[in-house]
Amino acid sequence: MDDAYARPKVAKYLATGAKVVWLVDTDARTVRGYGPNQSEYAVYSADTEINLDAIAEGFSAPVASFFP
């Protein structure tokens, strides 16, 4: 995933009020999770569970389920 392309878009989404941004990398089979006022992102791989408590309390799914 190209950080030079992704970072400005993520910053724009968060600046306009998004509570969370997920970038899915199909090649690496990972998800990057960004949140407001966070300097770093979290990386979730196939063996982890990801949640959306910031906007949909109780939603969670294994990252592996995002990929065929």
Steps between C-alpha positions, in 0.01 A plus 500: 500500500638837398526722809565810290157452341310369803611730784358826355167332424479350849578841652226658288239242607591542868501880471147494362369298791564132431543315828699218344662424165591150390734438210486144374811363334393198297856405408627493859160385632508765771286792613642828625281678754527876542321713758480871574779649709719192456849542361531133407273243344425150619567205270265205517594174335299190410530346845357802686151629558413857411216705646311818424407600853562867408194499272323164530535366851513124504610454139806282466633264238813295441720673244531168316128527415573807284694291251388210279 
